Amino acid sequence: QNYYALLAARGQEESGCLDEAHKDQRTCRNDDKCEWSFRTCKEKVLCPRPDPKPRQNMLLVNGGPAWVALIYEAKNGRSLLDDDMLGHVDKFERILMTTANGAQTTRGAPSPWDEDWCLKAYPSGNDNHTGKCAATSSFLNMFSMNAHSRQVTAQQVRDGFSTSGPLSCMCSDSDALCAVCTPGGGLKGMDNMTQFLMNPMYAWPASVTSCITQYAVQNAAATAQRANQTQTESMCSRTLAGAPIQALLPMLASFCSTNPTCQWEPPGSGGFCSSTAFYRATDADGLVEGAEKERVMSRMCDEQDLKWMGMRKSFLPASFDCQSEDKKAQFARTTFFPGGDGKDAEGENFETNYVGGMRGWFMSEQALEMQIEKESGGDLRVMLFSASTLRQQFLGILIVDMCLSITSLVLVWAYMWWTLESAFLASCAMFEILFSLPVAMSLWTVICRQQIQFFQMLTVYMILGIGADDAFILQDAWLQSRYLGGEETDGDWKTRFAWAYKRSFKAMAVTTATTCGSFLIGACSPLPQVRDFCIFAAVVVFVDWVFCETFFASAIVVNERFLKCGCGKGECCGPGCCCGLWRCCAATFCKSRYGETPPPGAPPQKRAMERWFEGPLFRVLFKGRLGFVAFWLLLIVGMCVNAGMSLRTASKANPIGKESLDVIRGAEILRGEFSLDGVPKISM
């Protein structure tokens, strides 16, 4: 950075590999500082990483890390920091991150998470080590550092599972001031600068100096090797673990100014005293209790203790109140990653052969969720988020929605069959309704040159009702033509159809015009989604009306001339049995209300619904007309007053879906309580 800054100050700044000239592949390849990759010229990696070891990198799915996030919610007024709630979460994570609740591959072979899929950490200075599961980012890490866990962490750091190098020599099992720091916030030995410059560690404890000396001996070979390397190679080979203690003195002096404790810490703290391989599911033995737990609660609420405050803001919600006495946490989260070789092919295998399937990881995790939630008595809710399961979770929601949509179509079709008394007419009406959508889409995309959006697909539910009404109007006009047409019909099907078509055309044209006009008013909306939905809905309604006046009208004639049943009403194979539903049931079970079957040659009778509307219903409404008007006026006025008095400004955003769905509720919690872009939510 200093080198490039000096060039910029001198006016000698190089253009680099992203200028116009380097867009040419040959020019890029001829430049020693550039490389051609994915049709783009890029700077060569100055310090290339060595080839990764097995599962050292994050496993990739669709080009991104296959992260796994767990959101916990305490219900019924409970807190996740209660001992029993922590125990339920601890049990859940131990099972999930070890045996994965018996998850199997698609071939039926058991595949434990900690053996086959966990991200691995490797010790520095030991290339022959097979590695072990890397530390996860769990809120339970803060409550796992009991005496046993501190001993495990210390041993892992001695084995090389640390990036702190000689700085880890300062750590101990004691929750006290760091051994190399003074109570005044200084570094021991700096009060005598003459002796400090000769030997910076002269005033440090013997255990610390011996540990640092061992690091120096271990890294002597690497130091000698760097002497024979080029400047770039030497720079790339430098690490904190191999740095001499003299180079770390400024960092230690700044560190001591905060009066820190050098007790062994959980992973994720970002300090010197943590292990990169503390896999809590297998390395921890229980959780802290009593005074140790109170100490954890105190440290994570100490604004001067930046490490623990950072962990609290990462794992606990923004609503966590450190000022309250009970310090309740309603939400918490855990994140971990599967390990891989960094290639998408392995991610596809993970997603297809392990996560999916009836006995795969996702279904096993869901079963474990239900088990733990049941054991907690309903006080705990676990919600899974994962790059590999989001597709399955949303697909499950879409499948349910699709089943509901198909159910609505079937119910509308059955109701039309019941009312039209013809399966053929009901099917034609449903075809006319559904086919109006692709025709409207073609008009929208080809003529209007617009794209189909999600909200426009919701018009199918609107047109189901409008299209069915149009079919009922035309069919009613056809049936009424038998006894209301008079001399105009003369009993012939042609004159009857002309009378029915003229009668229904006006009614359907008026209703269609008013509906389309209402939607077209929405074209004035400044919101593009609202505007497009309204215009598209008007097009769908118009197309459906055209189909009803042409296709369905023709279907009525076809049904009358070629498909009409010849048997009597209410009889087998007659109207109401194989052609419809209502007449057969009414003639069999409700003869008193349906009436007897008219003899052959008798004039047609009005339908039961028509007789009911013009008879009992009309008499009731006519006699109580004043009372009905007063009742509805009072009801409307009362509702308006209640709406006006209850109107309040929304205190929170509307939910994005059903909160009973884990993926929806979890997304709301993440959006409202946690950070998704690396900047923590504010919590005091």
Sequence and secondary structure as in RCSB ss.txt:
>XXXX:A:sequence
QNYYALLAARGQEESGCLDEAHKDQRTCRNDDKCEWSFRTCKEKVLCPRPDPKPRQNMLLVNGGPAWVALIYEAK
NGRSLLDDDMLGHVDKFERILMTTANGAQTTRGAPSPWDEDWCLKAYPSGNDNHTGKCAATSSFLNMFSMNAHSR
QVTAQQVRDGFSTSGPLSCMCSDSDALCAVCTPGGGLKGMDNMTQFLMNPMYAWPASVTSCITQYAVQNAAATAQ
RANQTQTESMCSRTLAGAPIQALLPMLASFCSTNPTCQWEPPGSGGFCSSTAFYRATDADGLVEGAEKERVMSRM
CDEQDLKWMGMRKSFLPASFDCQSEDKKAQFARTTFFPGGDGKDAEGENFETNYVGGMRGWFMSEQALEMQIEKE
SGGDLRVMLFSASTLRQQFLGILIVDMCLSITSLVLVWAYMWWTLESAFLASCAMFEILFSLPVAMSLWTVICRQ
QIQFFQMLTVYMILGIGADDAFILQDAWLQSRYLGGEETDGDWKTRFAWAYKRSFKAMAVTTATTCGSFLIGACS
PLPQVRDFCIFAAVVVFVDWVFCETFFASAIVVNERFLKCGCGKGECCGPGCCCGLWRCCAATFCKSRYGETPPP
GAPPQKRAMERWFEGPLFRVLFKGRLGFVAFWLLLIVGMCVNAGMSLRTASKANPIGKESLDVIRGAEILRGEFS
LDGVPKISM
>XXXX:A:secstr
 HHHHHHHHHT     TTSSGGGSHHHHHH TTEEEETTEEEE  SS      TT EE EETTEE  EEEEEEE 
TT  TTSHHHHHHHHHHHHHHTTTGGG B TTS B  HHHHTB EE  TT TT   EE   EEGGGGG  SHHHH
HHHHHHHHTT  S GGGGGG BSS SB TTB TTS BTTTTSHHHHHH TTTTS HHHHHHHHHHHHHTHHHHHH
HHTS HHHHHHT  STT  HHHHHHHHHHHHTT  B B   TTS SSS  TT  HHHH  S   HHHHHHHHHHH
T TT HHHHHHHHHHS TT  TTSSS   SEEEEEE BEE S HHHHHHIIIIIISSTTSHHHHHHHHHHHHHHH
TTTSEEEEEEETTTHHHHHHHHHHHHHHHHHHHHHHHHHHHHHHHS HHHHHHHHHHHHHHHHHHHHIIIIIS  
   TGGGGHHHHHHHHHHHHHHHHHHHHHHHHHH GGGTTT HHHHHHHHHHHHHHHHHHHHHHHHHHHHHGGG 
SSHHHHHHHHHHHHHHHHHHHHIIIIIHHHHHHIIIII   S TTSTTSTTTTS SHHHHHHHH HHHH     T
T      HHHHHIIIIIHHHHHHTHHHHHHHHHHHHHHHHHHHHHH    SS   SS TTSHHHHHHHHHHHHS 
SSS      
